[in-house]
Structures are given as structure tokens and as C-alpha cells.
């Protein structure tokens, strides 16, 4: 996710906005350290700064995960977008459903720009029409499709793919609902 965001955000954000990505060693690490990190931010966060927390859903219940993240924000004394009720907010929680790779399936045109041997018909196939509903682990499915066309024969190099695709995905074209929620919250944060 870090490599993807570092490639995507400079293209998505206005030039007068800056960002920083704070990566964790996976979802368990993030969930274990998030509250302490957010409590620290709450003591000094300027009024015009926004925090976006992004985590993969993996196999977890989406609503339960979102509630956990919202509870952490509340305990940290930060006003989340979900609780702000139209007032200014400091933090928004976003979940990549099921994993970052679903966002790739959401803009297959960009994936094909980066990896031209891939079939243009993938998003028309039944199991791939809804990027957020791909069964069997989106990274594993993405890896299999890539390998069938001669890419990543030794295994998906996730950071390389994330960096490459973060540089070509067109946010307005993406069909992944979880990506669209992320994009819209980000654009609201910088408006």
C-alpha cells in the first residue's frame, strides 16, 4: 500500500498539498499500534491536517473492522469523518476490500498499460466484474492472471506492481467501490 500511495498521491493531490505515508508491518501491527500513534497526533495536529487510515479487509468482517477503527479514533480524541456529521473532521478510515489488488482490477485499462500482454476481457469475465467481490484472495488471483501472460513467473513482486500501478491508475476511471470511497474522502480532505 505504501508504494502504491507514494506513486498515486502526487498525481491525485493538488500541487500545494503535501502528504506522508506511515507504513506498518502489516495489518496486525497497524491495529496494535494505531491508537498510540493517533493519541500522539491528537496532541499537536494542526486544524488543516487530515489523517487517512487505510487497511486491507482481508477476510475480516468489513463493518466490524470499520467499527474497531472508528472506536480507536474516538478513544484517541480525533474526530472521524463518520462521526463528524458534516462538521470538520480530522481522520477518515478506509478499507481496501479485499486487498489492494482489488483496486488494480478496478482500472484494468491502467493494468494493461503497464502490462500489455494481459487480456482486455478480464473485467468482463464473471468472477472479475466487481473488483471488490473477487473470491479467493485478490492478490493470488492477480498473480495467476499475470503469470499466465508471462509476468512475475517467480511470484508477484507486490511492491514493484504497486509502484508501477500507482503511477498509472486513473482515479476517476476506477470501478472498485472501496477505491472510490478512498478517493472521494481524500479529495474531500484536500478541498
C-alpha positions in Angstrom: 0.0 0.0 0.0 2.8 2.4 0.8 4.5 2.0 -2.6 1.1 2.4 -4.3 0.2 5.6 -2.4 3.6 7.2 -2.9 3.1 6.7 -6.7 -0.6 7.7 -6.8 -0.9 10.6 -4.4 1.4 13.1 -6.2 -0.8 12.6 -9.3 -4.1 12.9 -7.3 -3.4 15.7 -4.9 -3.2 19.4 -5.8 0.4 20.7 -6.1 0.0 22.8 -3.0 -0.8 19.8 -0.8 1.8 17.5 0.9 1.4 14.0 2.3 3.3 11.5 4.3 2.8 7.7 4.4 3.4 5.9 7.6 3.6 2.2 6.9 3.2 -0.6 9.4 4.4 -4.2 9.3 1.0 -5.5 8.2 -2.5 -5.2 9.5 -1.8 -6.7 12.9 1.0 -4.3 13.5 -1.2 -1.3 12.4 -4.1 -2.4 14.6 -1.8 -2.9 17.6 -0.1 0.5 17.3 -2.7 2.7 15.8 -4.3 4.0 19.0 -1.0 5.1 20.5 0.0 6.8 17.2 -3.3 8.6 16.9 -3.2 9.8 20.5 0.2 11.3 19.8 -1.1 13.1 16.7 -4.2 14.4 18.6 -1.9 16.4 20.9 -0.5 18.5 18.1 -2.4 18.0 14.9 -3.0 21.4 13.1 -6.6 22.1 12.2 -6.0 21.9 8.5 -4.3 18.5 8.5 -6.1 15.2 7.8 -5.3 11.6 8.6 -6.4 8.8 6.3 -6.1 5.3 7.7 -6.1 2.6 5.0 -6.1 -1.1 5.8 -6.9 -4.3 3.8 -10.1 -6.0 4.8 -8.6 -9.4 4.1 -11.1 -12.0 5.5 -12.4 -9.8 8.2 -16.0 -8.5 8.5 -15.9 -5.1 6.9 -18.4 -3.4 9.3 -16.7 -4.9 12.4 -13.3 -3.7 11.2 -14.7 -0.2 10.5 -16.2 -0.1 13.9 -12.9 -1.1 15.5 -11.1 1.7 13.6 -13.8 4.2 14.5 -13.5 3.3 18.2 -9.8 3.8 18.1 -10.2 7.2 16.5 -12.8 8.2 19.2 -10.6 6.9 22.1 -7.7 8.9 20.6 -9.8 12.1 20.7 -9.8 12.6 17.0 -13.0 13.5 15.1 -13.5 10.9 12.4 -15.4 11.7 9.2 -18.0 9.2 10.1 -18.8 10.9 13.4 -18.4 14.5 12.3 -21.9 14.8 11.0 -20.9 17.3 8.3 -18.6 19.3 10.6 -14.8 19.5 10.0 -13.1 16.1 10.6 -9.5 15.1 11.3 -9.4 11.4 10.3 -11.1 9.0 7.9 -10.8 5.3 8.0 -10.9 3.4 4.6 -10.8 -0.3 3.9 -9.4 -1.8 0.8 -11.8 -4.7 0.0 -10.5 -7.4 0.0 -6.9 -6.2 -0.6 -5.1 -3.5 -2.6 -5.1 -5.7 -5.7 -8.9 -5.2 -6.0 -8.1 -1.6 -6.8 -6.0 -2.8 -9.7 -8.9 -4.8 -11.1 -10.9 -1.6 -10.8 -8.8 0.1 -13.5 -7.9 -2.8 -15.8 -7.1 -0.3 -18.6 -4.2 1.0 -16.4 -3.1 -2.5 -15.6 -2.9 -3.3 -19.3 -1.0 -0.1 -20.0 1.7 -1.3 -17.5 1.4 -5.0 -18.6 0.3 -5.0 -22.2 0.2 -8.8 -22.7 -2.8 -9.1 -20.4 -6.2 -9.7 -21.9 -8.6 -6.8 -22.2 -11.5 -9.1 -21.5 -10.6 -9.9 -17.8 -13.1 -7.3 -16.3 -15.9 -8.8 -18.5 -15.5 -12.3 -17.0 -18.0 -13.2 -14.4 -15.6 -13.5 -11.4 -13.9 -10.2 -12.1 -16.8 -7.8 -12.9 -17.0 -6.5 -9.3 -13.4 -5.8 -8.2 -14.3 -5.8 -4.5 -16.1 -9.2 -4.8 -13.3 -11.3 -6.3 -13.1 -14.6 -4.5 -10.0 -16.5 -3.5 -7.7 -13.6 -2.4 -7.3 -10.8 -4.9 -3.5 -10.8 -4.8 -3.4 -14.5 -5.6 -5.9 -14.1 -8.4 -4.0 -11.1 -9.8 -0.7 -13.1 -9.6 -2.3 -16.0 -11.5 -3.6 -13.8 -14.3 -0.2 -12.1 -14.5 1.7 -15.3 -14.6 -0.5 -16.8 -17.3 0.7 -13.9 -19.6 4.4 -14.3 -18.6 4.7 -11.7 -15.9 6.1 -12.4 -12.4 6.9 -16.1 -13.1 8.8 -16.3 -9.8 5.9 -14.8 -7.9 4.2 -11.5 -7.7 6.5 -8.7 -6.7 3.9 -6.8 -4.8 6.0 -3.6 -4.2 7.1 -3.4 -7.8 3.5 -3.9 -9.1 2.1 -1.4 -6.5 4.7 1.3 -7.5 4.0 0.7 -11.2 0.2 0.7 -11.0 0.0 3.6 -8.5 1.7 5.6 -11.3 -0.8 4.7 -14.0 -4.2 4.1 -12.3 -6.7 6.8 -13.2 -8.8 7.5 -10.1 -11.9 8.7 -12.0 -11.9 5.5 -14.1 -11.6 3.1 -11.2 -14.6 0.8 -10.7 -13.6 -0.6 -7.2 -16.1 0.8 -4.8 -13.6 0.7 -1.9 -11.1 2.7 -4.1 -13.8 5.2 -4.9 -14.6 5.7 -1.2 -10.9 6.2 -0.5 -10.5 8.6 -3.5 -13.6 10.7 -2.5 -12.5 11.0 1.1 -9.0 12.0 0.1 -10.4 14.7 -2.3 -12.7 16.0 0.4 -9.8 16.2 2.8 -7.8 18.5 0.4 -10.8 20.5 -0.9 
